[in-house]
Structure formats: C-alpha cells, structure tokens
Amino acid sequence: MRYLIRIGEVTHDIDVQEQAGKLHITLDGKPVSADLQQAGHEHAYSLLLDGKSWQVFASGALPLLRLFVDGHQVDAEVLTGATAQAVRSARTDPTTGATGPLVITAPMPGLVKEVHVRPKDQVEKGQSLLVLEAMKMANDVRAPRSGTVHHVPVVSDQRIAKGDILIELA
C-alpha cells in the first residue's frame, strides 16, 4: 500500500508491502528496515526503524492522526488513493525544479467566503485566490507560484474540511 504522510510542512512518500509476514518499506524512494508491534494497549506500538526504537501512541482516525512518539506530539495527515496521487503529481522536483499541476488544499476546516479566480485565469505568485473563514478569522489563500487556474471546485459560502481541494493550478 502506498501512502503520503504530511507532518507539518514535510510530506513523505511511503510504500509498505508485506511478504511472508515481513514488512518491506520504502521511504521517499529509499528502502528502510522496519518492524511495528502492538505494545499492550490497542493504540500503543513499538516501532523499530533502521535500528532505532520508538514508542508510538496513536489517536484519531485516518486521515488525521495525532501521534505521540517517545512522548513528543506529532500531528500527521495520511493520504491514500486518488488524493495521494493528486498531491504526488503536484509536487515540485527539488533537483530539477520541474513543476506539474498544483493542487491547493484547505489547510483547515472552514467556510469559503470569497473566490477571486475562475478557470483559465492567469495568476501570479502571492496573488489571493480565495478567502477562507475559520474560527471567525478571514484567511487569504494565496498562489504559491504563478500559473493558470485549471479547476475551482469550491464556491462562496461552501463549508469545507481540512484537505479538501480548493484550487488546481496548471
């Protein structure tokens, strides 16, 4: 199974395969040795990752998990299927600078107050695309790069969840 896991601003591409009871894991294209065992409680685990041991407690439900790793809180978003593929295709290759379609998702749940763009509009990096209201605060969602608006699946006064697609730039 292939996953994208977002922790803060960092996204990791993880492929997990099980063969003969053993996990084979590739992290960002590199094989890693790993073993995960339940540790007493149904949400407690012992993780051995490349020879280093971690105690992990997980709460929440996919796609949003709150993990406590050796006592430190880590909030993670686990993406699978079509959502993960859309994010993968939008990522910029840091070695070449090549860019593909860019899918802009909601950073938090809220209400779309204003939509400033339509498909085929040209936008500049930093330009306001829409206004998202969350916790009584208006938040400008700005273009992270210049491009052409490909798709706008949201409208004003629409409620959205964290991770919902707001705008696609080509």
N, C-alpha and C positions, 0 to 999 in steps of 0.2 A: 504494500500500500504506500502511496506517495502522499506526503504532507508538506504544507508550508506552515512554518511556525513563526509568528511575529512576537518578538519580545521587545517592547519599546519601539525604537526606530529600526531595529535589525530584524531581517527576515531570513530564516534558514530553510533550505530545501532538504527534506529528509525522505529517504526511501527505505522502508522496512520490509524485509522479506523473511519468512520463516521456512526453514528447510530442515527436516529431521529433528524438530524440536529446538533448533538453534536459530537465533536472530542474526540476520545479515543486514547491517545498517550502513547506508551511505549518507554522509552529512556534507552538504554543499559540494557534492561530486567526489568526496574522498571517503574511502571505506574506514569505518571505525569499529572497534570491538566493543560490544555492549552486552550486558545482562541485566534484566529487570525482574525482580522478585517481589511479590507482595510480602509486606513485613508486619504481620499481625492484624492490624486494622484494615478494613476494606479500601481505605484511601491512602494508606501508607505503603511506600515502596523503598526498596534498596536498589539503587542504580549503580552498576559498575560500568564506567565509560572510559575506554582506553586506559584501564588500570587504576583509575581513580574512583573511589567510592563516594556516593552521595546518598543522603537520606532525603526522600521526597514525600511530601504530603500534598495531595491534590484535592481541590474543592471546585465546585461549579460544574457546568455542563458544556460540552462542545457546542459552539466553537470557542467559548471563552472559559479559560481555566485560571484559577489562582493557585499557584504552586508555592510551597514553602520548601526551599532547597537548603538543607543544613541550617534551617532557622531564618533564612532570608526570603522575603516575599518577592515573587516574580509573577507578573500578570502576563499570560500568554494567550494568543489567538491562534487556533489551529484551523487551517483551511484545507479543504479536500475538494476533489472533483472539479467541476467547472469553475468554481470560484478560485481555487488554487491555480488552475490553468490560466485564467484571465490575468491574475497577478503575475504569474511567470512570464507571460507574453509581454507584459508591460514593463518589466524590469529593464534597466539600462545596464549594458555590459560595461563594468568599470574598466576593463582592459582596453576596449576598443572605442568606448563612447557611443556605440551604436544604440539607437533607441527604436522602440516599436510602439504599438498603441499603448496609451497610458490610461489606466482605469483609476479614477479618483473615487475613493470610497469614503463613507461617513466616518469621521474619527470618533463620533459619539452619537448616541440616540438624540433625536430632537425633532424639530419642525422646520421644514423648508419655508422660509419667509419670502424670499425673492429669488428668481432665477434670472440672471443677467445675460445669458447666451442661448443660442439656438444652434442646431446642426448646421454645419458649413461655415460658421463664424470663425474668423481668424482671431486668435488671442495671443497676447504677449505674456512672457513670464512675469508673474506677480499680479496679473490682472484679476479682478474679482469675478468669479464665475457664478457664485450664488451666496446667499446669506442663510445660515443655519442657526436657528434659535435653540439653545439648550440651557436649562436652568435659568431662564429669564435673561440670558445674555445673547446678544447677536454676535455671531462668529462669521467673518468673511472667509469663504473657501476660495483660495487663490490658485491660479495656474502655476504648477511647479516648473513648467517650461513653456516655451512658445509652441503653437501648433494650431491645428484645425479641429474644431469641435466635431466629433463624429456622431455622438449619441447623447441625449439628455433624457434619461428615463424618469426624472422626477419633475413635479410641478409645484407651484406655490401652494402653501397650506397642506402639504403632504407630510404625514408623520413617517419618520424613517428610523431604522435601527442602526446601531454601530455596525459598520462593514457593508451597508447597502451601497450599491453603485450610484454615484451622483452624476458623474460626467465621464465620458470617454473622449480622449483627445487622440487624433491620428497624427 
